[in-house]
Amino acid sequence: AVVSTQSTGSKDKKVMRTAAGDVWDDPSLLEWEDNDFRIFVGDLGNECNDEMLYRAFSKYPSLLKVKVVRDKRSNKTKGFGFVSFKESSDYIKAMREVNGKYIGNRPCKLRKSTWKDRQYTVVKKKNAEKQRLGLKI
Protein backbone atom coordinates (compact mmCIF):
# COMPACT_ATOMS: atom_id res chain seq x y z
CA ALA A 1 0.00 0.00 0.00
CA VAL A 2 1.28 3.44 -0.78
CA VAL A 3 0.23 6.59 1.00
CA SER A 4 1.96 9.84 0.20
CA THR A 5 1.66 12.27 3.07
CA GLN A 6 3.08 15.76 3.30
CA SER A 7 4.64 16.65 6.63
CA THR A 8 6.09 19.81 8.07
CA GLY A 9 9.27 18.04 9.20
CA SER A 10 12.39 17.26 7.21
CA LYS A 11 10.76 14.36 5.33
CA ASP A 12 8.52 15.43 2.45
CA LYS A 13 6.78 12.16 1.65
CA LYS A 14 6.06 9.02 3.55
CA VAL A 15 5.10 5.83 1.73
CA MET A 16 2.96 3.47 3.77
CA ARG A 17 2.40 -0.12 2.67
CA THR A 18 0.20 -2.83 4.08
CA ALA A 19 0.18 -6.60 3.65
CA ALA A 20 -0.81 -9.50 5.90
CA GLY A 21 -2.13 -7.08 8.52
CA ASP A 22 1.15 -5.18 8.89
CA VAL A 23 1.68 -1.51 7.98
CA TRP A 24 5.15 -0.07 7.37
CA ASP A 25 6.97 2.85 5.75
CA ASP A 26 8.60 1.92 2.42
CA PRO A 27 10.83 4.78 1.17
CA SER A 28 12.05 2.69 -1.81
CA LEU A 29 8.75 3.41 -3.60
CA LEU A 30 9.70 7.09 -3.78
CA GLU A 31 12.32 6.12 -6.40
CA TRP A 32 9.56 5.14 -8.88
CA GLU A 33 7.28 7.31 -11.03
CA ASP A 34 3.74 7.70 -9.66
CA ASN A 35 1.90 7.14 -12.95
CA ASP A 36 4.03 4.46 -14.57
CA PHE A 37 3.04 1.10 -16.00
CA ARG A 38 4.83 -1.46 -13.86
CA ILE A 39 5.53 -5.14 -14.49
CA PHE A 40 6.36 -7.76 -11.87
CA VAL A 41 9.11 -10.04 -13.25
CA GLY A 42 9.17 -13.43 -11.52
CA ASP A 43 11.41 -16.52 -11.59
CA LEU A 44 14.69 -14.64 -11.82
CA GLY A 45 17.83 -16.63 -11.06
CA ASN A 46 20.44 -15.68 -8.48
CA GLU A 47 22.81 -14.53 -11.25
CA CYS A 48 20.32 -11.89 -12.44
CA ASN A 49 21.06 -8.23 -11.72
CA ASP A 50 19.64 -4.82 -12.69
CA GLU A 51 21.86 -4.67 -15.80
CA MET A 52 20.55 -8.01 -17.14
CA LEU A 53 16.97 -6.96 -16.48
CA TYR A 54 17.59 -3.63 -18.22
CA ARG A 55 19.03 -5.39 -21.29
CA ALA A 56 15.97 -7.65 -21.51
CA PHE A 57 13.64 -4.62 -21.75
CA SER A 58 15.90 -1.97 -23.33
CA LYS A 59 14.31 -2.19 -26.78
CA TYR A 60 11.20 -0.41 -25.45
CA PRO A 61 11.72 3.37 -25.71
CA SER A 62 9.62 4.40 -22.70
CA LEU A 63 11.49 2.15 -20.25
CA LEU A 64 11.92 4.16 -17.04
CA LYS A 65 13.42 1.93 -14.35
CA VAL A 66 14.34 -1.66 -13.55
CA LYS A 67 15.03 -3.21 -10.16
CA VAL A 68 15.95 -6.73 -9.07
CA VAL A 69 14.85 -7.16 -5.45
CA ARG A 70 17.61 -8.48 -3.19
CA ASP A 71 17.83 -9.72 0.38
CA LYS A 72 19.37 -7.00 2.56
CA ARG A 73 21.61 -9.38 4.52
CA SER A 74 22.87 -11.87 1.93
CA ASN A 75 22.48 -9.62 -1.16
CA LYS A 76 21.06 -12.65 -3.02
CA THR A 77 18.15 -12.03 -5.34
CA LYS A 78 14.70 -12.84 -3.97
CA GLY A 79 13.80 -14.22 -7.40
CA PHE A 80 11.79 -11.28 -8.67
CA GLY A 81 12.07 -7.70 -9.86
CA PHE A 82 10.13 -4.82 -11.36
CA VAL A 83 10.22 -2.92 -14.65
CA SER A 84 8.37 0.34 -15.31
CA PHE A 85 7.34 2.09 -18.51
CA LYS A 86 6.02 5.58 -19.23
CA GLU A 87 3.81 4.44 -22.15
CA SER A 88 1.11 1.77 -21.96
CA SER A 89 1.92 0.60 -25.50
CA ASP A 90 5.45 -0.44 -24.46
CA TYR A 91 4.06 -2.08 -21.33
CA ILE A 92 1.64 -4.18 -23.41
CA LYS A 93 4.31 -5.12 -26.00
CA ALA A 94 6.76 -6.12 -23.28
CA MET A 95 4.13 -8.27 -21.53
CA ARG A 96 3.49 -10.13 -24.78
CA GLU A 97 7.04 -10.38 -26.09
CA VAL A 98 9.22 -10.93 -23.01
CA ASN A 99 7.01 -13.29 -20.98
CA GLY A 100 8.69 -16.71 -20.99
CA LYS A 101 11.96 -15.41 -22.47
CA TYR A 102 15.20 -16.26 -20.69
CA ILE A 103 16.72 -13.59 -18.47
CA GLY A 104 19.89 -15.23 -17.24
CA ASN A 105 19.42 -18.98 -16.72
CA ARG A 106 15.64 -19.06 -16.34
CA PRO A 107 12.54 -18.14 -18.33
CA CYS A 108 10.81 -15.20 -16.64
CA LYS A 109 7.14 -14.90 -15.74
CA LEU A 110 5.58 -11.46 -16.17
CA ARG A 111 2.54 -10.16 -14.30
CA LYS A 112 0.94 -6.75 -13.85
CA SER A 113 2.39 -5.21 -10.70
CA THR A 114 -0.19 -4.79 -7.95
CA TRP A 115 1.72 -2.21 -5.93
CA LYS A 116 -1.12 0.31 -6.18
CA ASP A 117 -3.58 -2.23 -4.72
CA ARG A 118 -1.51 -2.34 -1.54
CA GLN A 119 -1.73 1.37 -0.83
CA TYR A 120 -2.78 1.83 2.75
CA THR A 121 -5.66 4.15 1.84
CA VAL A 122 -6.93 1.78 -0.88
CA VAL A 123 -6.89 -1.18 1.50
CA LYS A 124 -8.70 0.86 4.18
CA LYS A 125 -11.42 1.83 1.67
CA LYS A 126 -11.85 -1.77 0.46
CA ASN A 127 -12.09 -3.06 4.03
CA ALA A 128 -14.62 -0.38 4.98
CA GLU A 129 -16.74 -1.30 1.95
CA LYS A 130 -16.54 -5.01 2.82
CA GLN A 131 -17.57 -4.23 6.39
CA ARG A 132 -20.47 -2.10 5.15
CA LEU A 133 -21.66 -5.02 3.01
CA GLY A 134 -21.31 -7.43 5.92
CA LEU A 135 -18.48 -9.41 4.33
CA LYS A 136 -15.48 -10.91 6.15
CA ILE A 137 -12.34 -8.79 6.11
ABEGO torsion letter per residue (X at the ends): XBBBBBBABABABBBBBBBGGBBBBBAAAAABBAABBBBBBBGBBAABBAAAAAAAAAABAABABBBBBBBAAAGBBAGBBBBBBABAAAAAAAAAAABGBBBEABBBBBBBBAAAAABAAAAAAAAAAAAAAGBBX
